[in-house]
């Protein structure tokens, strides 16, 4: 059998696996009592008034003896809480924020605002340590490096900063067409950065210098007459160190997903496409103990054994668009855009579901005390 035929058969087997397996139940199936999930506390991070825009910012978690939660809001304030939900500081920034936040190893927390400014915040003193102006805002999650961090902005630029907020390099990708408000974050593996841009380019850069290693166009066009037909990269890339596509083994591959588009697997070495399947996702899949967990925008949750390429189970959890999963206390936690938080076992068992007020547009955040969920109405809630 030729290598090309083997690869084609392998791709076909995985397509059948992903698309034809039987769901354990549909979105109206029986859930365990919502008492399996406890709302510990809630706070208002946006001070939202009727008619105000929804908020998308995400919290950062500072662990250690002085544990803190830091989140910036639509009211142009960054708030610092302890793990019991008590507000410790309220810090004025220049404009509203819809960015993710990141805790650096030196204790500084990075946030951004809609005017394109980036801030370094001291969560203990409740002060701004530094600020810089970027070419455009970032709505994604900053990415931690050993000695700094990365930010990907809405105009397809990637910046590397030191721990003290000094810019070290920037990479400028070409602009995109029609876009969705939120964007993806980069992935860093060893000395290489992988990113997917709003124009459909996937790129690999050297982390130290920002030099381009390879670029691959994944979308022929990002123009669409309506948003419902737009394919947009919202999920961060995921590294698959090794595994199988059907009967074809791969090593060092990058999984990239598009909202209202395809799920792709590319060679990490040169960007060569290994697999494509029409699956819409909004947030990054999770790799844990050799299993890949994929939550789709059609409400399905799939577990794949990477050692064999076989589907372990597939669940229809909701009629909404799923966000997550994240892992906490040996359970998988998800949310959907209808305002539900969902808890699922590693075997696909539905363990609990609880309703929130307002849509949820970001994946939950893990803390030592539980799972943080932020609604579009500005409410940040700790559940467990």
Legacy VTK file of the C-alpha trace (Angstrom):
# vtk DataFile Version 3.0
C-alpha trace
ASCII
DATASET POLYDATA
POINTS 384 float
0.000 0.000 0.000
1.430 3.382 -0.942
2.016 6.026 1.722
-0.465 8.370 -0.007
-3.199 5.718 -0.011
-2.485 4.885 3.631
-2.869 8.549 4.570
-6.140 8.851 2.639
-7.568 5.759 4.360
-6.465 7.120 7.737
-8.202 10.446 7.169
-11.353 8.637 6.036
-11.438 6.493 9.173
-11.211 9.516 11.481
-13.906 11.370 9.521
-16.207 8.371 10.027
-15.261 8.218 13.719
-16.033 11.870 14.341
-19.224 12.097 12.321
-21.010 8.752 12.684
-20.751 7.715 16.310
-24.016 7.615 18.267
-24.738 10.209 20.922
-25.361 8.945 24.429
-28.231 11.409 24.767
-29.509 14.650 23.335
-29.531 18.178 24.794
-32.775 17.517 26.673
-31.349 14.418 28.391
-31.388 13.916 32.129
-28.864 15.871 34.173
-27.975 15.287 37.771
-29.608 17.721 40.214
-28.075 21.207 40.040
-27.022 20.749 43.664
-23.988 18.992 42.167
-22.763 22.531 41.353
-22.630 25.192 44.067
-22.570 28.954 43.469
-20.098 30.172 46.090
-20.168 33.923 45.405
-20.886 36.484 42.689
-19.635 40.029 42.086
-20.449 42.755 39.556
-17.295 43.574 37.581
-18.839 45.973 35.043
-21.341 48.109 36.998
-23.438 47.696 33.872
-26.417 49.980 33.220
-29.447 49.066 31.079
-28.515 49.316 27.414
-24.763 49.153 28.037
-22.687 46.806 25.839
-22.079 43.284 27.077
-18.653 42.534 28.539
-16.086 39.930 27.521
-13.105 40.404 29.861
-11.554 37.397 31.582
-9.937 37.128 35.048
-6.354 36.307 35.984
-5.630 34.142 39.005
-2.623 34.925 41.210
-1.846 31.903 43.374
0.202 31.695 46.566
-0.280 32.859 50.129
-1.742 36.187 48.903
-4.050 34.675 46.301
-5.820 37.229 44.123
-8.311 37.408 41.258
-7.884 40.362 38.882
-10.343 41.365 36.160
-10.887 44.616 34.228
-14.387 45.680 33.219
-16.551 47.779 30.952
-16.595 50.604 33.515
-12.860 51.269 32.907
-11.860 49.786 36.255
-9.661 46.830 37.135
-10.808 45.034 40.262
-8.812 42.846 42.633
-10.609 40.208 44.737
-9.503 37.571 47.188
-10.665 33.976 46.731
-13.706 34.618 48.937
-14.968 37.309 46.526
-14.144 40.320 48.719
-13.024 43.344 46.708
-9.571 44.533 47.748
-8.759 47.201 45.135
-10.454 49.132 42.337
-8.020 50.667 39.844
-8.908 53.215 37.143
-7.714 52.490 33.602
-8.150 54.759 30.580
-10.985 52.958 28.755
-13.270 49.904 29.117
-11.698 46.457 28.911
-12.761 43.315 27.058
-9.400 41.550 27.254
-8.223 38.466 29.017
-5.894 39.002 31.982
-2.640 37.210 32.769
-0.710 36.753 36.022
3.065 36.883 35.467
5.544 34.964 37.600
6.740 38.216 39.235
3.204 38.880 40.548
2.241 41.539 37.974
-1.097 41.125 36.181
-1.475 42.178 32.524
-4.771 43.595 31.184
-5.741 45.640 28.128
-8.390 48.209 27.190
-10.440 48.828 24.035
-8.237 51.794 23.123
-5.251 49.497 22.580
-3.438 50.221 25.840
-1.843 47.447 27.880
-1.280 47.719 31.644
0.857 46.023 34.237
-1.033 45.984 37.559
0.297 45.289 41.042
-2.545 43.277 42.668
-1.119 43.646 46.176
-0.754 47.430 46.190
-3.631 48.035 43.767
-1.568 50.241 41.437
-0.514 50.491 37.796
3.169 49.694 37.347
3.444 50.452 33.613
1.368 50.996 30.490
2.017 50.940 26.722
0.059 51.823 23.592
-0.403 48.990 21.063
-1.429 49.256 17.408
-4.937 47.986 18.270
-6.764 46.336 21.187
-6.396 42.697 22.143
-9.449 40.698 23.159
-7.655 37.394 23.556
-5.719 35.937 26.475
-2.068 37.036 26.897
0.326 34.076 26.880
2.900 33.493 29.603
6.591 32.979 28.809
9.357 32.089 31.235
10.695 35.670 31.177
7.788 37.653 29.762
4.555 37.319 27.811
2.938 37.527 24.356
-0.097 39.463 23.141
-1.985 38.975 19.864
-3.969 42.054 18.796
-7.073 42.393 16.643
-5.055 43.769 13.681
-3.020 40.532 13.402
0.066 41.727 15.227
1.898 39.682 17.842
4.013 41.398 20.517
6.562 39.963 22.901
7.113 41.852 26.169
9.535 41.364 29.024
8.294 40.737 32.556
8.707 44.483 33.216
6.541 45.472 30.249
9.290 46.363 27.760
8.540 45.472 24.130
11.119 43.042 22.712
9.718 42.440 19.216
6.533 42.528 17.147
5.307 40.582 14.139
2.825 42.136 11.685
0.531 39.816 9.753
-1.656 41.023 6.903
-5.075 42.433 7.682
-8.278 40.436 7.465
-11.740 41.136 6.084
-14.961 40.949 8.064
-14.195 39.745 11.585
-15.762 38.704 14.879
-15.026 40.793 17.972
-13.104 38.115 19.876
-9.833 36.648 18.622
-7.581 33.666 19.329
-4.457 33.549 21.498
-1.066 32.161 20.408
0.391 28.827 21.516
4.014 28.454 22.642
5.780 25.090 22.551
9.475 25.102 23.428
11.115 27.735 21.188
8.230 28.110 18.699
5.085 30.236 18.691
2.024 29.121 16.708
-0.823 31.521 15.947
-3.882 31.721 13.728
-4.799 35.182 12.427
-8.154 36.654 11.463
-7.153 36.653 7.772
-6.935 32.846 7.884
-3.143 32.595 8.091
-1.562 30.076 10.443
2.011 31.092 11.304
4.946 29.662 13.235
7.475 32.144 14.657
10.668 31.900 16.660
9.782 32.914 20.216
13.129 34.631 20.835
13.144 36.864 17.744
9.703 36.807 16.115
11.220 35.517 12.851
8.782 33.678 10.584
9.358 29.920 10.278
6.358 29.106 8.095
2.966 30.488 7.078
-0.047 28.651 5.680
-3.320 30.143 4.404
-6.225 28.148 5.837
-9.121 30.230 4.478
-9.537 31.350 0.893
-11.472 34.414 2.044
-12.712 35.891 5.309
-15.325 38.001 3.533
-18.931 36.958 4.139
-22.280 38.654 3.446
-23.548 37.871 6.960
-21.885 36.951 10.258
-23.636 33.583 10.279
-21.473 32.559 7.288
-18.185 33.934 8.596
-15.443 31.475 9.540
-13.442 32.979 12.400
-10.565 31.739 14.575
-11.660 32.097 18.219
-9.908 29.089 19.810
-6.205 29.022 20.656
-4.185 26.367 18.780
-3.465 23.105 20.613
-0.346 20.927 20.406
-0.817 17.208 19.739
2.565 15.667 20.489
1.780 12.314 18.898
-1.137 10.120 18.011
-3.101 8.616 15.158
-5.355 9.911 12.427
-7.162 6.685 11.718
-4.242 4.320 10.971
-1.777 7.088 10.092
0.548 8.076 12.934
1.561 11.712 13.390
4.035 13.515 15.622
4.177 17.189 16.647
0.913 18.427 15.105
-1.063 21.617 15.702
-4.848 21.478 16.046
-6.587 24.648 14.843
-10.333 25.253 14.967
-12.585 27.811 13.294
-15.939 29.021 14.538
-18.499 28.139 11.827
-15.674 26.450 9.945
-13.279 23.525 10.066
-11.188 21.649 12.588
-7.701 21.246 11.100
-4.533 19.373 12.048
-1.261 20.769 10.671
2.300 19.536 10.867
4.109 21.606 13.488
7.297 21.353 11.431
6.115 22.914 8.160
2.378 23.676 8.402
1.397 20.875 6.028
-2.283 19.975 6.427
-2.847 16.463 7.800
-6.578 16.492 8.462
-9.676 18.643 8.000
-13.236 18.168 9.220
-16.184 20.577 9.285
-16.582 21.100 13.045
-17.265 24.523 14.575
-15.574 25.355 17.894
-15.349 28.538 19.982
-12.647 27.609 22.518
-9.576 25.404 22.679
-9.946 21.624 23.055
-8.301 19.995 26.071
-5.588 17.317 25.961
-5.350 15.276 29.155
-3.750 11.859 29.789
-3.739 10.977 26.092
-7.347 11.999 25.527
-8.583 14.905 23.406
-11.801 16.610 24.585
-13.551 18.758 21.961
-16.604 20.939 22.727
-18.431 22.143 19.632
-20.587 25.139 18.788
-23.444 22.720 18.075
-23.524 21.577 21.716
-21.686 18.269 21.320
-18.837 17.113 23.559
-16.469 14.473 22.166
-13.643 12.483 23.755
-11.002 10.966 21.440
-8.241 8.515 22.374
-5.123 9.969 20.735
-3.266 6.657 20.967
-5.726 5.012 18.556
-7.710 7.834 16.943
-10.946 6.235 18.181
-13.838 8.125 19.764
-14.331 7.105 23.419
-17.688 8.794 23.747
-19.804 11.604 22.309
-22.418 13.553 24.245
-25.041 16.069 23.155
-24.966 18.433 26.155
-26.942 21.467 25.007
-28.628 23.204 22.104
-26.288 26.163 22.708
-22.662 26.819 21.749
-20.233 25.183 24.164
-17.197 26.885 25.712
-14.358 24.970 27.338
-13.646 22.423 28.661
-11.407 23.045 31.668
-10.389 20.439 34.244
-10.933 20.886 37.983
-11.254 18.265 40.754
-11.257 15.429 38.196
-14.323 16.836 36.409
-14.642 18.611 33.063
-16.340 22.000 33.255
-17.996 23.810 30.363
-20.372 26.699 29.746
-22.686 27.585 26.900
-23.933 30.792 25.343
-27.407 30.247 26.796
-26.059 30.830 30.300
-25.530 27.292 31.643
-22.473 25.935 33.445
-22.031 22.189 32.953
-20.041 19.573 34.849
-19.160 16.321 33.071
-17.192 13.257 34.169
-14.181 11.935 32.263
-16.418 9.105 31.066
-18.985 11.536 29.629
-21.442 11.271 32.540
-23.574 14.369 33.091
-22.824 15.362 36.680
-24.497 18.737 37.043
-25.909 21.790 35.306
-26.732 25.214 36.703
-28.254 28.309 35.051
-26.781 31.825 35.102
-28.302 35.155 34.132
-27.017 36.375 30.771
-25.005 34.788 27.983
-21.569 33.301 28.601
-19.039 33.954 25.822
-15.752 32.873 27.447
-14.569 29.503 28.731
-14.490 29.073 32.537
-11.296 29.896 34.463
-9.738 27.487 36.969
-8.748 28.693 40.457
-7.638 26.776 43.578
-11.053 27.512 45.089
-13.246 26.538 42.128
-14.280 27.614 38.637
-14.795 31.279 37.684
-17.509 32.081 35.138
-18.066 35.547 33.690
-21.403 36.464 32.093
-21.927 39.110 29.447
-23.972 41.075 31.975
-20.844 41.647 34.053
-21.330 39.076 36.802
-18.284 37.045 37.863
-19.243 33.884 39.786
-17.233 31.220 41.558
-18.764 27.735 41.338
-17.619 24.316 42.495
LINES 1 385
384 0 1 2 3 4 5 6 7 8 9 10 11 12 13 14 15 16 17 18 19 20 21 22 23 24 25 26 27 28 29 30 31 32 33 34 35 36 37 38 39 40 41 42 43 44 45 46 47 48 49 50 51 52 53 54 55 56 57 58 59 60 61 62 63 64 65 66 67 68 69 70 71 72 73 74 75 76 77 78 79 80 81 82 83 84 85 86 87 88 89 90 91 92 93 94 95 96 97 98 99 100 101 102 103 104 105 106 107 108 109 110 111 112 113 114 115 116 117 118 119 120 121 122 123 124 125 126 127 128 129 130 131 132 133 134 135 136 137 138 139 140 141 142 143 144 145 146 147 148 149 150 151 152 153 154 155 156 157 158 159 160 161 162 163 164 165 166 167 168 169 170 171 172 173 174 175 176 177 178 179 180 181 182 183 184 185 186 187 188 189 190 191 192 193 194 195 196 197 198 199 200 201 202 203 204 205 206 207 208 209 210 211 212 213 214 215 216 217 218 219 220 221 222 223 224 225 226 227 228 229 230 231 232 233 234 235 236 237 238 239 240 241 242 243 244 245 246 247 248 249 250 251 252 253 254 255 256 257 258 259 260 261 262 263 264 265 266 267 268 269 270 271 272 273 274 275 276 277 278 279 280 281 282 283 284 285 286 287 288 289 290 291 292 293 294 295 296 297 298 299 300 301 302 303 304 305 306 307 308 309 310 311 312 313 314 315 316 317 318 319 320 321 322 323 324 325 326 327 328 329 330 331 332 333 334 335 336 337 338 339 340 341 342 343 344 345 346 347 348 349 350 351 352 353 354 355 356 357 358 359 360 361 362 363 364 365 366 367 368 369 370 371 372 373 374 375 376 377 378 379 380 381 382 383
